[in-house]
Amino acid sequence: MESTTLSEAVPADGREDAPAESARRRRTRARLLDAAFEVFADQGVRAASVETIAEAAGFTRGAFYSNFSSKEELFFALMEREKTMRLEQLNSGVAQFLTPLVGEHGADLGDQEVIQTITRILELQSDDRRWWLVQAEFQLMALRDHSIAADYLRYHDEFFSDLTEIVVEALSSARRRFTIDPEEAVRVIAELCANGEARAVLADDQRTFTERLSASVPAILLALTERI
Protein backbone atom coordinates (compact mmCIF):
# COMPACT_ATOMS: atom_id res chain seq x y z
CA MET A 1 0.00 0.00 0.00
CA GLU A 2 1.38 3.37 -0.95
CA SER A 3 1.82 6.19 1.54
CA THR A 4 -0.78 8.90 1.94
CA THR A 5 -0.29 12.50 0.87
CA LEU A 6 1.19 14.97 3.31
CA SER A 7 -2.22 16.46 3.98
CA GLU A 8 -3.37 13.08 5.32
CA ALA A 9 -0.33 12.36 7.46
CA VAL A 10 -0.24 12.19 11.28
CA PRO A 11 0.72 15.55 12.89
CA ALA A 12 4.45 16.13 13.31
CA ASP A 13 4.25 16.15 17.11
CA GLY A 14 3.04 12.55 17.04
CA ARG A 15 -0.42 13.25 18.49
CA GLU A 16 -3.34 11.84 16.54
CA ASP A 17 -6.41 14.02 16.42
CA ALA A 18 -8.93 11.24 15.75
CA PRO A 19 -12.03 13.39 15.08
CA ALA A 20 -10.11 15.71 12.75
CA GLU A 21 -8.49 12.77 10.99
CA SER A 22 -11.83 11.04 10.63
CA ALA A 23 -13.41 14.17 9.17
CA ARG A 24 -10.46 14.60 6.80
CA ARG A 25 -10.77 10.99 5.70
CA ARG A 26 -14.50 11.41 5.05
CA ARG A 27 -13.79 14.47 2.92
CA THR A 28 -11.10 12.60 1.00
CA ARG A 29 -13.42 9.67 0.33
CA ALA A 30 -16.24 11.99 -0.69
CA ARG A 31 -13.98 13.78 -3.20
CA LEU A 32 -12.81 10.45 -4.61
CA LEU A 33 -16.41 9.26 -4.95
CA ASP A 34 -17.46 12.49 -6.66
CA ALA A 35 -14.52 12.31 -9.03
CA ALA A 36 -15.12 8.61 -9.75
CA PHE A 37 -18.74 9.27 -10.68
CA GLU A 38 -17.71 11.96 -13.14
CA VAL A 39 -14.93 9.82 -14.64
CA PHE A 40 -17.12 6.70 -14.83
CA ALA A 41 -19.87 8.65 -16.56
CA ASP A 42 -17.41 10.22 -19.02
CA GLN A 43 -15.06 7.31 -19.77
CA GLY A 44 -16.94 4.21 -18.62
CA VAL A 45 -16.30 2.07 -15.55
CA ARG A 46 -13.97 -0.41 -17.20
CA ALA A 47 -11.93 2.19 -19.07
CA ALA A 48 -11.50 4.52 -16.09
CA SER A 49 -8.15 4.13 -14.31
CA VAL A 50 -7.30 4.62 -10.65
CA GLU A 51 -4.79 7.28 -11.68
CA THR A 52 -7.42 9.24 -13.61
CA ILE A 53 -9.87 9.12 -10.70
CA ALA A 54 -7.23 10.19 -8.18
CA GLU A 55 -6.06 13.03 -10.42
CA ALA A 56 -9.63 14.23 -10.96
CA ALA A 57 -10.10 14.33 -7.17
CA GLY A 58 -6.82 16.21 -6.68
CA PHE A 59 -5.02 13.35 -4.92
CA THR A 60 -2.19 10.94 -5.57
CA ARG A 61 -2.54 7.29 -6.47
CA GLY A 62 -1.32 6.51 -2.95
CA ALA A 63 -4.14 8.53 -1.43
CA PHE A 64 -6.61 6.49 -3.45
CA TYR A 65 -5.27 3.21 -2.09
CA SER A 66 -5.29 4.63 1.43
CA ASN A 67 -9.07 4.78 1.13
CA PHE A 68 -10.05 2.05 -1.33
CA SER A 69 -8.36 -1.25 -2.12
CA SER A 70 -9.58 -1.28 -5.73
CA LYS A 71 -11.71 0.49 -8.31
CA GLU A 72 -14.42 -2.09 -7.65
CA GLU A 73 -14.48 -1.31 -3.91
CA LEU A 74 -14.83 2.36 -4.75
CA PHE A 75 -17.76 1.61 -7.04
CA PHE A 76 -19.54 -0.36 -4.34
CA ALA A 77 -19.05 2.61 -2.02
CA LEU A 78 -20.54 4.80 -4.73
CA MET A 79 -23.52 2.45 -4.99
CA GLU A 80 -23.97 2.51 -1.22
CA ARG A 81 -24.00 6.31 -1.24
CA GLU A 82 -26.57 6.31 -4.05
CA LYS A 83 -28.73 3.80 -2.16
CA THR A 84 -28.62 5.89 1.00
CA MET A 85 -29.54 9.04 -0.91
CA ARG A 86 -32.50 7.43 -2.69
CA LEU A 87 -33.89 5.87 0.48
CA GLU A 88 -33.59 9.21 2.24
CA GLN A 89 -35.42 10.89 -0.65
CA LEU A 90 -38.18 8.30 -0.40
CA ASN A 91 -38.50 8.71 3.36
CA SER A 92 -38.58 12.47 2.91
CA GLY A 93 -41.34 12.18 0.31
CA VAL A 94 -43.42 9.92 2.56
CA ALA A 95 -43.03 12.32 5.47
CA GLN A 96 -43.78 15.37 3.35
CA PHE A 97 -46.66 14.15 1.19
CA LEU A 98 -48.17 10.97 2.68
CA THR A 99 -48.02 11.43 6.44
CA PRO A 100 -50.04 14.69 6.45
CA LEU A 101 -52.82 12.89 4.57
CA VAL A 102 -53.07 9.76 6.72
CA GLY A 103 -52.12 11.20 10.10
CA GLU A 104 -50.45 9.35 12.95
CA HIS A 105 -52.77 6.34 12.88
CA GLY A 106 -53.23 5.96 9.14
CA ALA A 107 -56.26 6.49 6.90
CA ASP A 108 -57.89 5.01 3.83
CA LEU A 109 -56.89 6.90 0.67
CA GLY A 110 -58.76 6.88 -2.60
CA ASP A 111 -57.03 5.88 -5.83
CA GLN A 112 -56.68 9.47 -7.00
CA GLU A 113 -55.08 10.50 -3.71
CA VAL A 114 -52.64 7.61 -4.04
CA ILE A 115 -51.73 8.64 -7.59
CA GLN A 116 -51.17 12.26 -6.59
CA THR A 117 -49.07 11.27 -3.59
CA ILE A 118 -46.84 8.90 -5.57
CA THR A 119 -46.34 11.54 -8.26
CA ARG A 120 -45.21 14.06 -5.66
CA ILE A 121 -42.84 11.55 -4.08
CA LEU A 122 -41.34 10.75 -7.50
CA GLU A 123 -40.55 14.45 -7.92
CA LEU A 124 -38.04 14.20 -5.06
CA GLN A 125 -36.06 11.36 -6.63
CA SER A 126 -32.70 12.09 -8.23
CA ASP A 127 -32.96 12.63 -11.98
CA ASP A 128 -29.27 12.24 -12.91
CA ARG A 129 -29.35 9.87 -15.86
CA ARG A 130 -25.59 9.39 -15.71
CA TRP A 131 -26.13 7.14 -12.70
CA TRP A 132 -28.26 4.71 -14.70
CA LEU A 133 -25.61 4.64 -17.41
CA VAL A 134 -22.79 3.95 -14.95
CA GLN A 135 -24.77 1.36 -12.99
CA ALA A 136 -25.75 -0.50 -16.16
CA GLU A 137 -22.10 -0.82 -17.13
CA PHE A 138 -21.10 -2.08 -13.70
CA GLN A 139 -23.91 -4.63 -13.81
CA LEU A 140 -22.49 -5.94 -17.08
CA MET A 141 -19.07 -6.21 -15.41
CA ALA A 142 -20.64 -8.20 -12.58
CA LEU A 143 -22.35 -10.51 -15.06
CA ARG A 144 -18.96 -11.23 -16.63
CA ASP A 145 -16.86 -11.35 -13.45
CA HIS A 146 -17.94 -13.78 -10.72
CA SER A 147 -15.46 -12.23 -8.29
CA ILE A 148 -17.71 -9.19 -7.95
CA ALA A 149 -21.07 -10.81 -8.76
CA ALA A 150 -21.75 -11.95 -5.19
CA ASP A 151 -21.13 -8.47 -3.75
CA TYR A 152 -23.27 -6.92 -6.48
CA LEU A 153 -26.16 -9.26 -5.68
CA ARG A 154 -25.76 -8.65 -1.96
CA TYR A 155 -25.93 -4.89 -2.48
CA HIS A 156 -29.15 -5.19 -4.50
CA ASP A 157 -30.75 -7.61 -2.05
CA GLU A 158 -30.03 -5.22 0.84
CA PHE A 159 -31.32 -2.27 -1.15
CA PHE A 160 -34.60 -3.98 -2.03
CA SER A 161 -35.03 -5.22 1.52
CA ASP A 162 -34.70 -1.66 2.86
CA LEU A 163 -36.84 -0.23 0.06
CA THR A 164 -39.59 -2.81 0.59
CA GLU A 165 -39.75 -2.04 4.30
CA ILE A 166 -40.36 1.65 3.59
CA VAL A 167 -42.95 1.00 0.88
CA VAL A 168 -44.88 -1.61 2.89
CA GLU A 169 -45.06 0.72 5.90
CA ALA A 170 -46.23 3.59 3.71
CA LEU A 171 -48.90 1.43 2.08
CA SER A 172 -50.07 0.20 5.46
CA SER A 173 -50.55 3.78 6.64
CA ALA A 174 -52.78 4.31 3.58
CA ARG A 175 -54.71 1.10 4.38
CA ARG A 176 -53.25 -0.84 1.46
CA ARG A 177 -51.15 -3.97 0.97
CA PHE A 178 -49.50 -5.81 -1.91
CA THR A 179 -51.38 -8.72 -3.48
CA ILE A 180 -48.12 -10.55 -4.26
CA ASP A 181 -44.88 -10.93 -2.31
CA PRO A 182 -43.98 -7.35 -1.27
CA GLU A 183 -40.33 -7.49 -2.31
CA GLU A 184 -41.23 -8.97 -5.69
CA ALA A 185 -43.76 -6.19 -6.18
CA VAL A 186 -41.16 -3.54 -5.31
CA ARG A 187 -38.70 -5.14 -7.73
CA VAL A 188 -41.31 -4.99 -10.50
CA ILE A 189 -41.79 -1.26 -9.90
CA ALA A 190 -38.04 -0.65 -9.62
CA GLU A 191 -37.42 -2.50 -12.90
CA LEU A 192 -40.08 -0.35 -14.54
CA CYS A 193 -38.17 2.74 -13.40
CA ALA A 194 -34.81 1.32 -14.51
CA ASN A 195 -36.13 0.38 -17.94
CA GLY A 196 -37.68 3.80 -18.28
CA GLU A 197 -34.36 5.46 -17.52
CA ALA A 198 -32.51 3.23 -19.97
CA ARG A 199 -35.00 4.08 -22.69
CA ALA A 200 -34.69 7.78 -21.87
CA VAL A 201 -30.91 7.59 -22.32
CA LEU A 202 -31.22 5.64 -25.58
CA ALA A 203 -33.90 7.96 -27.01
CA ASP A 204 -32.43 11.17 -25.57
CA ASP A 205 -35.80 11.79 -23.92
CA GLN A 206 -35.53 15.17 -22.25
CA ARG A 207 -38.60 14.78 -20.05
CA THR A 208 -37.99 14.61 -16.31
CA PHE A 209 -38.10 11.38 -14.30
CA THR A 210 -41.54 12.32 -12.97
CA GLU A 211 -42.92 13.29 -16.38
CA ARG A 212 -41.90 9.95 -17.86
CA LEU A 213 -43.10 7.74 -15.02
CA SER A 214 -45.92 9.58 -13.23
CA ALA A 215 -48.52 7.58 -15.18
CA SER A 216 -47.01 4.10 -15.21
CA VAL A 217 -45.58 3.83 -11.66
CA PRO A 218 -48.80 4.78 -9.80
CA ALA A 219 -50.84 2.56 -12.14
CA ILE A 220 -48.61 -0.46 -11.51
CA LEU A 221 -48.64 0.14 -7.75
CA LEU A 222 -52.43 0.33 -7.71
CA ALA A 223 -52.64 -2.83 -9.81
CA LEU A 224 -50.40 -4.70 -7.33
CA THR A 225 -52.19 -3.54 -4.17
CA GLU A 226 -55.59 -3.82 -2.52
CA ARG A 227 -57.41 -1.98 0.24
CA ILE A 228 -57.38 -3.48 3.73
Salt bridges, closest charged atoms under 4 A:
GLU2 OE2 - ARG61 NH1 2.63
ASP13 OD2 - ARG15 NH2 2.56
GLU21 OE1 - ARG24 NH1 2.41
ASP34 OD1 - ARG81 NH2 2.93
GLU38 OE1 - ARG130 NH1 2.87
GLU51 OE2 - ARG61 NE 2.54
GLU80 OE2 - LYS83 NZ 3.26
GLU82 OE2 - ARG86 NE 2.92
ASP108 OD1 - ARG227 NE 3.15
ASP111 OD1 - ARG176 NH2 2.45
ASP111 OD1 - ARG227 NH2 3.97
ASP128 OD2 - ARG130 NH2 2.80
ASP151 OD1 - ARG154 NH2 1.96
ASP157 OD1 - ARG187 NH2 2.97
ASP162 OD2 - LYS83 NZ 3.66
GLU183 OE2 - ARG187 NH2 3.15
GLU197 OE2 - ARG212 NH2 1.96
ASP205 OD2 - ARG207 NH2 2.83
GLU226 OE2 - ARG177 NE 2.81
